[in-house]
Amino acid sequence: MIKKLFSFFDGYKKYAALAISFMIIDVMGEIIQPMLMSDIVDIGIKNRDLNYIFKIGGLMLIMALIAIIGGIINVYFGSKAGVGFATNIRKGVFHKIQEFSFSNIDKFKSASLVTRLTNDVTLIQQVTIMGLRILVKAPLMLIFGAIMAFKINSELALVVAVAIPILGTCVFVILKKSFPFFVNMQKRLDRVNGNIQENLTNIRVVKSFVREDFERNKFEESSDALMNNAMRALHIVIWDRPLMIVVMRSSIMALLWFGGNKILQGSLQVGELMSFISYITQILFSLLLLGMVITQASRASASANRIIEVLDTEIDIKDKEKAEEREVKEGTIEFKNVFFKYKDENADYALKDISFKVEKGEIIGIVGSTGSGKTSLVQLIPRLYDATKGSVLVDGVDVRDYRLNDLRKSIGFVLQKNVLFSGTIKDNLKWGNTRAKTEEIVRAAKSAQAHDFIMGFSKGYETELGQEGVNISGGQKQRLSIARAMLKNLKILILDDSTSAVDVKTEAKIKMAFRRELKGITTFIIAQRISSIQDADRIIVLDEGRIAAVGTHEELLQNNKEYQEIYYSQNGNEVSA
């Protein structure tokens, strides 16, 4: 885990090295001061030599300034390294998520991914910055302080030898008991973020159903669970500092007692005892700081594991090794004995033994009851999911043999949920083709019957859309999504119930534009309304994941009961017995 995360230090290792170097200077400046203070007391004051006192005092001041400057520069470079390290991790995780297939995304909740990208990475950043200061300073102070203490008086140093194991045991027990709570805390935070995200996304539904109180209670429940978990962790960690301070104070009292006796016996000078206590204080304070860092590091370790979980996720839909560059030229599609289920552990298949062939430029309608597998079927064409069994071919080539970019850049997909991004209308349309010229954008908008309402805004195509297009209607979102797809260099177009919020008259105009603008483009239209697909070249009727029938509107209306039921339910007639 450490090795994988350490790779994200690329570009910032030099700053980490500089931070460590200046912390060594800081430590050297601090470690020499008790010795100088001892000389002032035992030589300067004892001999009443003011020149010596001022000389050594001046040297102490210089060493203190060196330590301060070293510490300040350490913080600067340490912060730069820590922030850069965290930025690289955040970028790495985000880039990994961009590679996720739909099935990978299904394994993580979006709120959990947000928490990992923000809170978890920030925690790692804080511990890194803290570590580049304290994890360098504390061990050095510990080592050099111990050397100087033993040099002054080895017998008194044994007091510290007793204190260190006691402190180590305290830290170990506290960490062992608190770590599970730190792991659980991040999961609780995921839930809180999930509630916030869900509420803000669906705030209009919440208000329309007057469910504010329910949402408040749900949020308070998840927030209280997070707080209770945090408090349980705090109730353990809170003993860290008091226990260490008790051990530290007890050690100093023991030193004063033993040291005082040695001074009375004449085997130790006052200045030596003062410097010895200073070194022991440095040692014990270093242990205290190490305990604090290790406590924070244990929480960061839980966050690091969550980051690694994302980074180690195996991408189940990716390019084959040495996949050849291939262009979709025709847009013919064939399903051969395709079975599909979303998860291996699912007992039933969403699609069962699907076989059909579509020629270039055909318009195929797909209809069926809710849950019949309409969306599942078309998602296999651009490899949003892979078939569990069987194969899907585009231009006679298995879609798994295409590079994903080569395959998907030739396919326009208007999803069931129309997603728009913050930015101008023009920016959103250019998602389909970043190089599209203004006249191409206008033409696509006109074909999708979006141009008129766009020009109804004072800024036209430069009108700013709110997040997810909150300032336009559902039908307008659908038309913009269609226009965006039409701007691609298409060979295949998939419309997944993409005109459900559009009135019948506007839909008819869009269909006419399709016939005119999309000649030679293989088109799949999923629809709930029969009127949306009755002019298709062929219509596929799905029932519980199987193909129930294939034919024209007239053929199906005459021969297929499922199609008849759907048609007559929408037209107010009954199916004859």
Phi, psi and omega in degrees: 000313181298318181298317181295316180290325182298333180297338180281359175281354181307129181093346183233004180297324181296324179290323177295318179296319178295321178299316179295318181299314181287335175289326175298319177297318177302312182297316180299322179294325181278322188290336183275344187292318177301324179295319178294322178296322178299319179295322179299316183288310188280339181246303185295306182289318181300320181265002181054043182259095183296322180300318180295318180299314180293323181296309181290324177299319177297320178296321177299319180296317179298316180295325178294318178296319178299317180297318180296314180297317178300319179294318180296314181294324176301316180298319180298306183289325178296319178295319179297317179293317182295315180294318179296318177301312180295321178298317178296320178297313181300317178296317181298317179294317180297316179297322178296317180298325179296336179275348183301140169278173178300322181291325174297316180297325180298335183281338180244138172282144183300323180297324179294320179294322178297316179298319180294321181286336184250283187299312183296316180293320179297321179296318176297320178299313181298316181292325178296313179298316179296320182294320180293346175258299189282320181290347172267313185292312187299311179298321179295316178297322180296312183292306183292324177297319179294319179299313181293323180295315178294327179294322181287309181199110184290330181293315178295330182295339179294335176301319179292323180300333176280322185290323186299312178299325179296314178297317180299319179296317179301312181298315182299313182297317181297316180295318182298322182280331185271335186304314179302326179290325177295320177298313182293330181299319180293325177293320177296322179294323174305316183294318178299312179298324178297317178297318179297311182299315181296318181294314182293324179293324186246029185300327180293322178292318179303314182289322182292331178262007179052052183250023181301317181296319178298316180294321177299313181297319180296318180292318179297323179297313180291324178293319179295322178297319177296315181297315181297320178295317179296321180293323178295321176294318181296322180298335176273310184294332184299338180280348183303299185294313180302317180297319180293320180294321178299314179297319181296311181295320180297320180296317181294320177298318179296320179296318179298321181291308180293318181294321178299318178297320180293324177295318179295328179280348179086008181266359180212140178266159182300315181298322179295319178295319179298313180292324179298314179298322178298316180293319179295321177299318177299318180297309183292324178293325176297319177296322178298315179296319178299320178299317179297315181294317181296323177298314178293323181295328178294323176290318178296330178297321176297319178293320180298321178298322179291325176294314180298325179302320178289313183296329182271358179298126180283125179285115185275347174236107182209171179294144172292153175298135180057034177296135182282149175290128185220137180252137173282112186259324186255311183096019174284146184225140177219131172257127180241106175047052185275129169242145181209137169219150188289326179228143181300327182283349178297136182288322186250155178270143174284329176231139185228116173051056180272124177219126173191165180228140181236129180274165179304133174081358179289146172254118184248124174267145177232127183222155179168168180290167178301131180084011182279348176106017183297306181293321178304320183296308185288337179291343179283338184292311177272013180061040169291329167227160175255147176298140177287319175224159179081192183213151175245126183245137172239123186055036177078003181246133177303133183301336180286348178268352175276152164286141186304317180297319180297320182288309190285334181290344179261003183241126173262131184229115174259108186286164177303313178268114183282116184253122173242159184246157176297142186136186181280164175301319180298317179300318180294319180294326182286356171300328179289330180198103185296340181262007183299136177278163183303317182294328177290321178296315180296319181297316178296319179296320178295318179298324180273007180059037180253343187300316185297314182288331176297315181289348175287341175279148184298328181259004177056234183289348178267008178295132179281131175264142175287176180302128182061021176067041185293341184264014173228164185282169179298318179295322178293321176300316182298318181292322176295322179295321178294315179299320179299317180293323183291341180284345179288159174280081194276148163239336180222135177235131179240121179245107184263093180051045191273359178236021184295333181261010181257139180293161186300320182296314179294321179299320179298321178293321179296318179297320177297320179295322177302313181300325184278314188270336188250033177298131180085356179265124176289125188234133173248129179237112172269132183211151171272326181272127177300325182299337181285338186234001187293342177268003181295155178297319175216154179234131176259125178259120179257142178217113180053043175084001179244156174281115180276327181192156174223133179173185175280170179304313183295318181295315182291322180296333181271327192243344188245123185292318181300316180295320179299317181298316179295315183297309184288333176294334180269344183245008171076017178246170181250152177282132180288147184292000000 
